[in-house]
């Protein structure tokens, strides 16, 4: 599912941190306070890794 700009803007704090999944390992993490950040999940040498890409907007 491709996240649109409108869907990302509507992601609000719910009291718990949650993730909106994107395609090919890209995801948007929404913190408990409502801040949004992009992360990329990938595998390297048989271990799952996660790279921080930046905040939104």
C-alpha distance matrix in Angstrom:
0.0 3.8 6.3 9.3 12.8 13.7 11.1 12.4 15.9 15.8 15.1 18.7 20.9 21.4 24.2 22.1 19.8 16.1 13.0 9.5 7.4 5.8 6.3 10.0 11.4 10.7 10.5 12.1 15.1 16.9 20.6 23.1 24.5 21.3 21.1 17.7 17.4 15.2 15.7 15.2 15.8 17.8 20.8 24.3 27.4 25.9 24.8 21.4 21.5 19.6 20.1 20.2 19.1 20.2 19.9 18.2 19.6
3.8 0.0 3.8 6.4 9.8 11.4 9.6 10.5 13.9 14.6 14.3 18.0 20.6 21.8 24.6 22.8 20.2 16.9 13.6 10.0 8.5 5.7 6.6 10.3 11.7 9.9 10.1 11.2 14.6 16.4 20.2 22.9 23.9 20.4 19.8 16.2 15.9 13.5 14.7 14.4 16.0 18.1 21.4 24.6 28.0 27.0 25.7 22.3 21.7 19.4 19.2 18.8 17.2 17.9 17.6 15.7 16.7
6.3 3.8 0.0 3.8 6.7 8.1 6.1 6.7 10.1 10.9 10.7 14.5 17.3 18.8 21.7 20.2 17.8 14.7 11.8 8.2 8.2 6.4 9.0 12.5 12.8 10.2 9.2 9.0 12.3 13.5 17.3 20.0 20.6 17.0 16.4 13.1 13.3 11.7 13.6 14.4 16.4 19.1 22.6 25.7 29.3 28.3 26.6 23.0 22.0 19.2 18.7 17.6 15.9 16.0 15.0 12.6 13.6
9.3 6.4 3.8 0.0 3.8 5.3 5.2 6.4 8.7 10.0 11.1 14.8 18.1 19.9 23.0 22.1 19.9 17.2 14.7 11.3 11.9 10.1 12.3 15.7 16.3 13.3 12.4 11.5 14.7 15.2 18.9 21.4 21.4 17.6 17.1 14.0 14.7 13.6 16.2 17.2 19.7 22.4 26.0 28.9 32.5 31.8 30.0 26.4 25.2 22.2 21.3 19.8 17.6 17.0 15.6 12.6 12.7
12.8 9.8 6.7 3.8 0.0 3.8 5.5 5.2 6.2 8.7 10.2 13.5 16.8 19.3 22.3 21.8 19.6 17.6 15.5 12.6 13.9 12.5 15.0 18.0 18.1 14.7 13.5 11.6 14.5 14.4 17.8 20.3 19.6 15.8 15.1 12.4 13.5 13.1 16.3 18.0 20.8 23.7 27.5 30.2 33.9 33.3 31.3 27.7 26.0 22.7 21.3 19.2 16.8 15.5 13.6 10.1 9.7
13.7 11.4 8.1 5.3 3.8 0.0 3.8 5.5 5.1 6.2 8.9 11.9 15.6 17.7 21.0 21.0 19.4 17.4 16.0 13.1 15.0 14.3 17.1 20.4 20.4 17.2 15.4 13.3 15.5 14.7 18.0 19.8 19.2 15.4 15.5 13.4 15.4 15.6 18.7 20.6 23.2 26.3 29.9 32.8 36.5 35.6 33.5 29.8 28.3 25.0 24.0 21.8 19.8 18.3 15.9 12.3 11.9
11.1 9.6 6.1 5.2 5.5 3.8 0.0 3.8 5.5 5.2 6.5 10.1 13.5 15.2 18.6 18.1 16.5 14.1 12.6 9.6 11.7 11.6 14.7 18.2 17.9 15.0 12.8 10.7 12.9 12.2 15.7 17.6 17.6 13.8 14.3 12.0 13.9 14.0 16.7 18.5 20.6 23.9 27.4 30.5 34.0 32.9 30.7 27.0 25.8 22.6 22.1 20.2 18.8 17.6 15.3 12.2 12.7
12.4 10.5 6.7 6.4 5.2 5.5 3.8 0.0 3.8 5.4 5.3 8.8 11.9 14.3 17.2 16.6 14.5 12.6 11.0 8.6 11.0 11.0 14.4 17.4 16.5 13.2 10.8 8.1 10.1 9.5 13.0 15.3 15.0 11.2 11.0 8.4 10.3 10.7 13.8 16.1 18.6 22.0 25.6 28.4 32.0 31.2 28.8 25.0 23.4 20.0 19.2 16.9 15.5 14.0 11.5 8.5 9.3
15.9 13.9 10.1 8.7 6.2 5.1 5.5 3.8 0.0 3.8 5.5 7.9 11.3 14.1 17.0 17.3 15.7 14.5 13.8 11.9 14.7 14.8 18.2 21.1 20.1 16.7 14.3 11.1 12.4 10.8 13.6 15.4 14.3 10.5 10.6 9.2 11.9 13.2 16.6 19.3 21.9 25.4 29.0 31.7 35.3 34.6 32.0 28.3 26.5 22.9 21.9 19.2 17.6 15.4 12.4 8.9 8.8
15.8 14.6 10.9 10.0 8.7 6.2 5.2 5.4 3.8 0.0 3.8 5.9 9.7 11.8 15.1 15.6 14.8 13.4 13.3 11.5 14.6 15.4 19.0 22.2 21.1 18.1 15.2 12.2 13.0 10.8 13.6 14.6 14.0 10.4 11.8 10.8 13.9 15.3 18.3 20.9 23.0 26.6 30.1 33.0 36.5 35.4 32.8 29.0 27.6 24.2 23.7 21.2 20.2 18.2 15.1 12.1 12.4
15.1 14.3 10.7 11.1 10.2 8.9 6.5 5.3 5.5 3.8 0.0 3.8 7.0 9.1 12.2 12.2 11.0 9.7 9.8 8.7 12.2 13.7 17.5 20.3 18.8 16.0 12.6 9.5 9.5 7.2 10.0 11.3 11.3 7.7 9.2 8.2 11.3 12.9 15.5 18.3 20.2 23.9 27.2 30.2 33.5 32.3 29.6 25.8 24.4 21.1 20.9 18.5 18.0 16.3 13.3 10.9 12.2
18.7 18.0 14.5 14.8 13.5 11.9 10.1 8.8 7.9 5.9 3.8 0.0 3.8 6.4 9.4 10.3 10.1 10.0 11.4 11.4 15.1 17.0 20.8 23.5 21.6 18.8 15.3 11.9 10.8 7.4 8.9 8.9 8.5 5.5 8.3 8.9 12.5 14.9 17.4 20.6 22.3 26.1 29.3 32.1 35.4 34.1 31.1 27.5 26.0 22.6 22.5 19.9 19.8 17.7 14.4 12.5 13.7
20.9 20.6 17.3 18.1 16.8 15.6 13.5 11.9 11.3 9.7 7.0 3.8 0.0 3.8 5.8 7.2 7.7 8.9 11.3 12.5 16.3 18.7 22.5 24.7 22.4 19.9 16.2 12.9 10.7 7.0 6.8 5.6 5.6 4.1 7.8 9.4 12.8 15.7 17.7 21.0 22.4 26.2 29.1 31.8 34.9 33.5 30.3 26.8 25.3 22.1 22.3 19.7 20.3 18.2 15.0 14.0 15.6
21.4 21.8 18.8 19.9 19.3 17.7 15.2 14.3 14.1 11.8 9.1 6.4 3.8 0.0 3.8 5.4 7.4 8.5 11.7 13.1 16.8 19.7 23.4 25.7 23.3 21.3 17.5 14.7 12.3 9.0 8.6 6.5 8.1 7.7 11.2 12.5 15.6 18.0 19.5 22.5 23.3 27.1 29.7 32.6 35.4 33.7 30.6 27.1 26.1 23.2 24.0 21.8 22.8 21.1 18.2 17.3 19.1
24.2 24.6 21.7 23.0 22.3 21.0 18.6 17.2 17.0 15.1 12.2 9.4 5.8 3.8 0.0 3.8 6.9 9.4 13.0 15.3 18.7 21.9 25.4 27.3 24.5 22.8 19.0 16.3 13.3 10.1 8.3 4.9 7.2 8.6 11.8 13.7 16.4 19.1 20.2 23.3 23.9 27.5 29.9 32.5 35.2 33.5 30.1 26.9 25.8 23.1 24.0 21.9 23.4 21.7 19.0 18.8 20.8
22.1 22.8 20.2 22.1 21.8 21.0 18.1 16.6 17.3 15.6 12.2 10.3 7.2 5.4 3.8 0.0 3.8 6.4 10.2 13.0 16.1 19.4 22.8 24.4 21.4 20.1 16.4 14.2 10.9 8.6 7.0 4.8 8.4 9.3 11.7 12.8 14.8 17.1 17.5 20.4 20.6 24.2 26.4 29.0 31.6 29.8 26.5 23.3 22.4 19.9 21.2 19.5 21.3 20.2 18.0 18.1 20.5
19.8 20.2 17.8 19.9 19.6 19.4 16.5 14.5 15.7 14.8 11.0 10.1 7.7 7.4 6.9 3.8 0.0 3.8 7.2 10.4 13.2 16.4 19.7 21.1 18.0 16.6 12.9 10.8 7.3 5.6 4.4 4.8 8.3 8.3 9.6 9.9 11.4 13.4 13.8 16.7 17.0 20.7 23.1 25.7 28.4 26.8 23.5 20.1 19.0 16.3 17.4 15.8 17.6 16.7 14.8 15.3 17.9
16.1 16.9 14.7 17.2 17.6 17.4 14.1 12.6 14.5 13.4 9.7 10.0 8.9 8.5 9.4 6.4 3.8 0.0 3.8 6.9 9.7 13.1 16.4 18.0 15.3 13.9 10.3 8.6 6.0 5.4 6.7 8.1 11.1 9.9 10.9 9.9 11.0 12.2 12.4 14.9 15.1 18.7 21.3 24.2 27.1 25.3 22.3 18.7 18.0 15.3 16.7 15.4 16.9 16.5 14.9 14.9 17.5
13.0 13.6 11.8 14.7 15.5 16.0 12.6 11.0 13.8 13.3 9.8 11.4 11.3 11.7 13.0 10.2 7.2 3.8 0.0 3.8 6.1 9.3 12.6 14.3 11.7 10.3 6.6 5.7 4.4 6.1 8.7 11.1 13.5 11.6 11.7 9.4 9.6 9.7 9.7 11.7 12.1 15.7 18.6 21.7 24.7 23.1 20.3 16.6 15.8 13.1 14.3 13.4 14.5 14.6 13.6 13.5 16.2
9.5 10.0 8.2 11.3 12.6 13.1 9.6 8.6 11.9 11.5 8.7 11.4 12.5 13.1 15.3 13.0 10.4 6.9 3.8 0.0 3.8 6.6 10.2 12.7 10.9 9.1 5.8 5.1 6.4 7.8 11.3 13.7 15.6 12.9 12.9 10.1 10.4 9.7 10.4 12.0 12.8 16.2 19.4 22.7 25.9 24.3 22.0 18.2 17.5 14.8 15.6 14.7 14.8 15.0 13.9 13.0 15.3
7.4 8.5 8.2 11.9 13.9 15.0 11.7 11.0 14.7 14.6 12.2 15.1 16.3 16.8 18.7 16.1 13.2 9.7 6.1 3.8 0.0 3.8 6.8 9.2 7.8 6.8 4.6 6.5 8.5 11.0 14.3 17.0 18.9 16.4 15.9 12.7 12.0 10.2 9.9 10.2 10.5 13.5 16.6 20.1 23.3 21.7 19.7 16.0 15.7 13.4 14.5 14.5 14.6 15.6 15.4 14.8 17.1
5.8 5.7 6.4 10.1 12.5 14.3 11.6 11.0 14.8 15.4 13.7 17.0 18.7 19.7 21.9 19.4 16.4 13.1 9.3 6.6 3.8 0.0 3.8 6.8 6.7 5.1 5.0 7.4 10.6 13.2 16.7 19.7 21.2 18.3 17.3 13.7 12.6 9.9 9.9 9.5 10.6 13.1 16.4 19.7 23.1 21.9 20.4 16.8 16.2 14.0 14.4 14.4 13.7 15.0 15.2 14.4 16.3
6.3 6.6 9.0 12.3 15.0 17.1 14.7 14.4 18.2 19.0 17.5 20.8 22.5 23.4 25.4 22.8 19.7 16.4 12.6 10.2 6.8 3.8 0.0 3.8 5.7 5.8 7.7 10.8 13.9 16.9 20.2 23.3 24.8 22.0 20.8 17.2 15.5 12.4 11.7 10.0 10.5 11.9 15.0 18.3 21.5 20.4 19.5 16.3 16.1 14.6 15.0 15.9 15.0 17.0 17.9 17.3 19.1
10.0 10.3 12.5 15.7 18.0 20.4 18.2 17.4 21.1 22.2 20.3 23.5 24.7 25.7 27.3 24.4 21.1 18.0 14.3 12.7 9.2 6.8 3.8 0.0 3.8 5.8 8.8 12.4 15.2 18.6 21.5 24.8 26.4 23.9 22.4 18.7 16.4 12.9 11.3 8.5 8.3 8.8 11.6 14.8 18.0 17.1 16.5 13.6 13.6 12.6 13.2 14.9 14.3 17.1 18.7 18.8 20.7
11.4 11.7 12.8 16.3 18.1 20.4 17.9 16.5 20.1 21.1 18.8 21.6 22.4 23.3 24.5 21.4 18.0 15.3 11.7 10.9 7.8 6.7 5.7 3.8 0.0 3.8 6.4 10.1 12.2 15.9 18.4 21.7 23.6 21.4 19.7 16.3 13.8 10.5 8.1 5.4 4.8 6.5 9.8 13.1 16.5 15.5 14.1 10.8 10.4 9.1 10.1 11.8 12.0 14.8 16.4 17.0 19.3
10.7 9.9 10.2 13.3 14.7 17.2 15.0 13.2 16.7 18.1 16.0 18.8 19.9 21.3 22.8 20.1 16.6 13.9 10.3 9.1 6.8 5.1 5.8 5.8 3.8 0.0 3.8 7.1 9.9 13.4 16.2 19.8 21.1 18.6 16.8 13.1 10.7 7.2 5.9 4.6 6.5 9.1 12.8 15.7 19.3 18.7 16.9 13.4 12.1 9.6 9.5 10.0 9.4 11.7 13.0 13.4 15.6
10.5 10.1 9.2 12.4 13.5 15.4 12.8 10.8 14.3 15.2 12.6 15.3 16.2 17.5 19.0 16.4 12.9 10.3 6.6 5.8 4.6 5.0 7.7 8.8 6.4 3.8 0.0 3.8 6.4 9.8 12.8 16.1 17.6 15.1 13.7 10.2 8.4 5.8 5.4 6.3 7.9 11.4 14.9 17.9 21.4 20.4 18.1 14.4 13.1 10.1 10.4 10.0 10.0 11.2 11.5 11.7 14.2
12.1 11.2 9.0 11.5 11.6 13.3 10.7 8.1 11.1 12.2 9.5 11.9 12.9 14.7 16.3 14.2 10.8 8.6 5.7 5.1 6.5 7.4 10.8 12.4 10.1 7.1 3.8 0.0 3.8 6.5 9.8 13.2 14.3 11.5 10.1 6.6 5.6 4.7 6.3 8.9 11.0 14.6 18.1 20.9 24.4 23.5 20.9 17.2 15.5 12.1 11.8 10.2 9.9 9.9 9.0 8.7 11.4
15.1 14.6 12.3 14.7 14.5 15.5 12.9 10.1 12.4 13.0 9.5 10.8 10.7 12.3 13.3 10.9 7.3 6.0 4.4 6.4 8.5 10.6 13.9 15.2 12.2 9.9 6.4 3.8 0.0 3.8 6.4 9.8 11.3 9.3 8.2 5.6 5.3 6.3 7.2 10.3 11.8 15.6 18.8 21.4 24.7 23.6 20.6 17.0 15.2 11.8 12.0 10.1 11.1 10.6 9.3 9.8 12.7
16.9 16.4 13.5 15.2 14.4 14.7 12.2 9.5 10.8 10.8 7.2 7.4 7.0 9.0 10.1 8.6 5.6 5.4 6.1 7.8 11.0 13.2 16.9 18.6 15.9 13.4 9.8 6.5 3.8 0.0 3.8 6.8 8.0 5.7 5.7 4.6 6.7 9.1 10.7 14.1 15.6 19.4 22.5 25.1 28.3 27.2 24.1 20.4 18.7 15.3 15.4 13.1 13.8 12.4 10.0 9.9 12.4
20.6 20.2 17.3 18.9 17.8 18.0 15.7 13.0 13.6 13.6 10.0 8.9 6.8 8.6 8.3 7.0 4.4 6.7 8.7 11.3 14.3 16.7 20.2 21.5 18.4 16.2 12.8 9.8 6.4 3.8 0.0 3.8 5.4 5.1 5.4 6.5 8.4 11.4 12.6 16.1 17.3 21.0 23.8 26.1 29.1 28.0 24.6 21.2 19.4 16.1 16.3 13.8 15.2 13.5 11.2 11.8 14.3
23.1 22.9 20.0 21.4 20.3 19.8 17.6 15.3 15.4 14.6 11.3 8.9 5.6 6.5 4.9 4.8 4.8 8.1 11.1 13.7 17.0 19.7 23.3 24.8 21.7 19.8 16.1 13.2 9.8 6.8 3.8 0.0 3.8 5.5 7.6 9.8 12.1 15.1 16.3 19.7 20.6 24.3 26.9 29.2 32.0 30.7 27.2 24.0 22.4 19.4 19.8 17.4 19.0 17.1 14.6 15.0 17.1
24.5 23.9 20.6 21.4 19.6 19.2 17.6 15.0 14.3 14.0 11.3 8.5 5.6 8.1 7.2 8.4 8.3 11.1 13.5 15.6 18.9 21.2 24.8 26.4 23.6 21.1 17.6 14.3 11.3 8.0 5.4 3.8 0.0 3.8 5.9 9.2 12.0 15.5 17.3 21.0 22.5 26.3 29.0 31.2 34.1 33.2 29.7 26.4 24.4 21.1 20.9 18.0 19.0 16.6 13.5 13.7 15.4
21.3 20.4 17.0 17.6 15.8 15.4 13.8 11.2 10.5 10.4 7.7 5.5 4.1 7.7 8.6 9.3 8.3 9.9 11.6 12.9 16.4 18.3 22.0 23.9 21.4 18.6 15.1 11.5 9.3 5.7 5.1 5.5 3.8 0.0 3.8 6.4 9.8 13.2 15.5 19.2 21.0 24.8 27.9 30.2 33.4 32.5 29.2 25.7 23.7 20.2 19.8 16.8 17.3 14.7 11.4 10.8 12.4
21.1 19.8 16.4 17.1 15.1 15.5 14.3 11.0 10.6 11.8 9.2 8.3 7.8 11.2 11.8 11.7 9.6 10.9 11.7 12.9 15.9 17.3 20.8 22.4 19.7 16.8 13.7 10.1 8.2 5.7 5.4 7.6 5.9 3.8 0.0 3.8 6.8 10.5 13.0 16.8 19.1 22.7 25.9 28.0 31.3 30.8 27.5 24.0 21.6 18.0 17.0 13.7 13.9 11.1 7.8 7.8 9.7
17.7 16.2 13.1 14.0 12.4 13.4 12.0 8.4 9.2 10.8 8.2 8.9 9.4 12.5 13.7 12.8 9.9 9.9 9.4 10.1 12.7 13.7 17.2 18.7 16.3 13.1 10.2 6.6 5.6 4.6 6.5 9.8 9.2 6.4 3.8 0.0 3.8 7.0 9.9 13.6 16.1 19.7 23.1 25.3 28.8 28.3 25.2 21.7 19.3 15.6 14.5 11.4 11.2 8.8 5.8 5.4 8.0
17.4 15.9 13.3 14.7 13.5 15.4 13.9 10.3 11.9 13.9 11.3 12.5 12.8 15.6 16.4 14.8 11.4 11.0 9.6 10.4 12.0 12.6 15.5 16.4 13.8 10.7 8.4 5.6 5.3 6.7 8.4 12.1 12.0 9.8 6.8 3.8 0.0 3.8 6.6 10.3 13.1 16.6 20.0 22.0 25.5 25.2 22.2 18.8 16.1 12.3 10.9 7.7 7.5 5.7 4.0 5.6 8.6
15.2 13.5 11.7 13.6 13.1 15.6 14.0 10.7 13.2 15.3 12.9 14.9 15.7 18.0 19.1 17.1 13.4 12.2 9.7 9.7 10.2 9.9 12.4 12.9 10.5 7.2 5.8 4.7 6.3 9.1 11.4 15.1 15.5 13.2 10.5 7.0 3.8 0.0 3.8 7.0 10.2 13.5 17.1 19.2 22.8 22.7 20.0 16.6 14.0 10.3 8.7 6.3 5.3 5.5 6.0 7.2 9.9
15.7 14.7 13.6 16.2 16.3 18.7 16.7 13.8 16.6 18.3 15.5 17.4 17.7 19.5 20.2 17.5 13.8 12.4 9.7 10.4 9.9 9.9 11.7 11.3 8.1 5.9 5.4 6.3 7.2 10.7 12.6 16.3 17.3 15.5 13.0 9.9 6.6 3.8 0.0 3.8 6.6 10.0 13.5 15.6 19.2 18.9 16.2 12.8 10.2 6.6 5.5 4.6 5.5 7.5 9.1 10.9 13.6
15.2 14.4 14.4 17.2 18.0 20.6 18.5 16.1 19.3 20.9 18.3 20.6 21.0 22.5 23.3 20.4 16.7 14.9 11.7 12.0 10.2 9.5 10.0 8.5 5.4 4.6 6.3 8.9 10.3 14.1 16.1 19.7 21.0 19.2 16.8 13.6 10.3 7.0 3.8 0.0 3.8 6.6 10.3 12.5 16.2 16.1 13.9 10.6 8.3 5.6 5.1 6.5 7.1 10.2 12.4 14.0 16.5
15.8 16.0 16.4 19.7 20.8 23.2 20.6 18.6 21.9 23.0 20.2 22.3 22.4 23.3 23.9 20.6 17.0 15.1 12.1 12.8 10.5 10.6 10.5 8.3 4.8 6.5 7.9 11.0 11.8 15.6 17.3 20.6 22.5 21.0 19.1 16.1 13.1 10.2 6.6 3.8 0.0 3.8 7.2 10.0 13.5 12.8 10.5 7.1 5.7 4.4 6.4 9.0 10.5 13.6 15.7 17.3 20.0
17.8 18.1 19.1 22.4 23.7 26.3 23.9 22.0 25.4 26.6 23.9 26.1 26.2 27.1 27.5 24.2 20.7 18.7 15.7 16.2 13.5 13.1 11.9 8.8 6.5 9.1 11.4 14.6 15.6 19.4 21.0 24.3 26.3 24.8 22.7 19.7 16.6 13.5 10.0 6.6 3.8 0.0 3.8 6.7 10.2 9.8 8.4 5.8 5.4 6.3 8.1 11.5 12.8 16.3 18.8 20.6 23.1
20.8 21.4 22.6 26.0 27.5 29.9 27.4 25.6 29.0 30.1 27.2 29.3 29.1 29.7 29.9 26.4 23.1 21.3 18.6 19.4 16.6 16.4 15.0 11.6 9.8 12.8 14.9 18.1 18.8 22.5 23.8 26.9 29.0 27.9 25.9 23.1 20.0 17.1 13.5 10.3 7.2 3.8 0.0 3.8 6.7 6.1 5.4 4.4 5.8 8.5 10.8 14.4 16.2 19.7 22.3 24.2 26.7
24.3 24.6 25.7 28.9 30.2 32.8 30.5 28.4 31.7 33.0 30.2 32.1 31.8 32.6 32.5 29.0 25.7 24.2 21.7 22.7 20.1 19.7 18.3 14.8 13.1 15.7 17.9 20.9 21.4 25.1 26.1 29.2 31.2 30.2 28.0 25.3 22.0 19.2 15.6 12.5 10.0 6.7 3.8 0.0 3.8 5.4 5.4 6.5 6.9 10.1 11.7 15.5 17.2 20.9 23.8 26.1 28.6
27.4 28.0 29.3 32.5 33.9 36.5 34.0 32.0 35.3 36.5 33.5 35.4 34.9 35.4 35.2 31.6 28.4 27.1 24.7 25.9 23.3 23.1 21.5 18.0 16.5 19.3 21.4 24.4 24.7 28.3 29.1 32.0 34.1 33.4 31.3 28.8 25.5 22.8 19.2 16.2 13.5 10.2 6.7 3.8 0.0 3.8 5.6 8.4 9.7 13.3 15.1 18.9 20.9 24.5 27.4 29.8 32.3
25.9 27.0 28.3 31.8 33.3 35.6 32.9 31.2 34.6 35.4 32.3 34.1 33.5 33.7 33.5 29.8 26.8 25.3 23.1 24.3 21.7 21.9 20.4 17.1 15.5 18.7 20.4 23.5 23.6 27.2 28.0 30.7 33.2 32.5 30.8 28.3 25.2 22.7 18.9 16.1 12.8 9.8 6.1 5.4 3.8 0.0 3.8 6.8 9.5 13.1 15.7 19.5 21.6 25.1 27.7 29.8 32.4
24.8 25.7 26.6 30.0 31.3 33.5 30.7 28.8 32.0 32.8 29.6 31.1 30.3 30.6 30.1 26.5 23.5 22.3 20.3 22.0 19.7 20.4 19.5 16.5 14.1 16.9 18.1 20.9 20.6 24.1 24.6 27.2 29.7 29.2 27.5 25.2 22.2 20.0 16.2 13.9 10.5 8.4 5.4 5.4 5.6 3.8 0.0 3.8 6.3 10.1 13.0 16.5 19.1 22.3 24.8 27.1 29.8
21.4 22.3 23.0 26.4 27.7 29.8 27.0 25.0 28.3 29.0 25.8 27.5 26.8 27.1 26.9 23.3 20.1 18.7 16.6 18.2 16.0 16.8 16.3 13.6 10.8 13.4 14.4 17.2 17.0 20.4 21.2 24.0 26.4 25.7 24.0 21.7 18.8 16.6 12.8 10.6 7.1 5.8 4.4 6.5 8.4 6.8 3.8 0.0 3.8 7.0 10.3 13.7 16.2 19.3 21.5 23.7 26.4
21.5 21.7 22.0 25.2 26.0 28.3 25.8 23.4 26.5 27.6 24.4 26.0 25.3 26.1 25.8 22.4 19.0 18.0 15.8 17.5 15.7 16.2 16.1 13.6 10.4 12.1 13.1 15.5 15.2 18.7 19.4 22.4 24.4 23.7 21.6 19.3 16.1 14.0 10.2 8.3 5.7 5.4 5.8 6.9 9.7 9.5 6.3 3.8 0.0 3.8 6.8 10.2 12.9 16.0 18.5 20.9 23.6
19.6 19.4 19.2 22.2 22.7 25.0 22.6 20.0 22.9 24.2 21.1 22.6 22.1 23.2 23.1 19.9 16.3 15.3 13.1 14.8 13.4 14.0 14.6 12.6 9.1 9.6 10.1 12.1 11.8 15.3 16.1 19.4 21.1 20.2 18.0 15.6 12.3 10.3 6.6 5.6 4.4 6.3 8.5 10.1 13.3 13.1 10.1 7.0 3.8 0.0 3.8 6.7 9.6 12.4 14.7 17.2 19.9
20.1 19.2 18.7 21.3 21.3 24.0 22.1 19.2 21.9 23.7 20.9 22.5 22.3 24.0 24.0 21.2 17.4 16.7 14.3 15.6 14.5 14.4 15.0 13.2 10.1 9.5 10.4 11.8 12.0 15.4 16.3 19.8 20.9 19.8 17.0 14.5 10.9 8.7 5.5 5.1 6.4 8.1 10.8 11.7 15.1 15.7 13.0 10.3 6.8 3.8 0.0 3.8 6.3 9.5 12.3 15.1 17.6
20.2 18.8 17.6 19.8 19.2 21.8 20.2 16.9 19.2 21.2 18.5 19.9 19.7 21.8 21.9 19.5 15.8 15.4 13.4 14.7 14.5 14.4 15.9 14.9 11.8 10.0 10.0 10.2 10.1 13.1 13.8 17.4 18.0 16.8 13.7 11.4 7.7 6.3 4.6 6.5 9.0 11.5 14.4 15.5 18.9 19.5 16.5 13.7 10.2 6.7 3.8 0.0 3.8 6.0 8.7 11.8 14.3
19.1 17.2 15.9 17.6 16.8 19.8 18.8 15.5 17.6 20.2 18.0 19.8 20.3 22.8 23.4 21.3 17.6 16.9 14.5 14.8 14.6 13.7 15.0 14.3 12.0 9.4 10.0 9.9 11.1 13.8 15.2 19.0 19.0 17.3 13.9 11.2 7.5 5.3 5.5 7.1 10.5 12.8 16.2 17.2 20.9 21.6 19.1 16.2 12.9 9.6 6.3 3.8 0.0 3.8 7.2 9.8 11.8
20.2 17.9 16.0 17.0 15.5 18.3 17.6 14.0 15.4 18.2 16.3 17.7 18.2 21.1 21.7 20.2 16.7 16.5 14.6 15.0 15.6 15.0 17.0 17.1 14.8 11.7 11.2 9.9 10.6 12.4 13.5 17.1 16.6 14.7 11.1 8.8 5.7 5.5 7.5 10.2 13.6 16.3 19.7 20.9 24.5 25.1 22.3 19.3 16.0 12.4 9.5 6.0 3.8 0.0 3.8 6.8 8.8
19.9 17.6 15.0 15.6 13.6 15.9 15.3 11.5 12.4 15.1 13.3 14.4 15.0 18.2 19.0 18.0 14.8 14.9 13.6 13.9 15.4 15.2 17.9 18.7 16.4 13.0 11.5 9.0 9.3 10.0 11.2 14.6 13.5 11.4 7.8 5.8 4.0 6.0 9.1 12.4 15.7 18.8 22.3 23.8 27.4 27.7 24.8 21.5 18.5 14.7 12.3 8.7 7.2 3.8 0.0 3.8 6.1
18.2 15.7 12.6 12.6 10.1 12.3 12.2 8.5 8.9 12.1 10.9 12.5 14.0 17.3 18.8 18.1 15.3 14.9 13.5 13.0 14.8 14.4 17.3 18.8 17.0 13.4 11.7 8.7 9.8 9.9 11.8 15.0 13.7 10.8 7.8 5.4 5.6 7.2 10.9 14.0 17.3 20.6 24.2 26.1 29.8 29.8 27.1 23.7 20.9 17.2 15.1 11.8 9.8 6.8 3.8 0.0 3.0
19.6 16.7 13.6 12.7 9.7 11.9 12.7 9.3 8.8 12.4 12.2 13.7 15.6 19.1 20.8 20.5 17.9 17.5 16.2 15.3 17.1 16.3 19.1 20.7 19.3 15.6 14.2 11.4 12.7 12.4 14.3 17.1 15.4 12.4 9.7 8.0 8.6 9.9 13.6 16.5 20.0 23.1 26.7 28.6 32.3 32.4 29.8 26.4 23.6 19.9 17.6 14.3 11.8 8.8 6.1 3.0 0.0
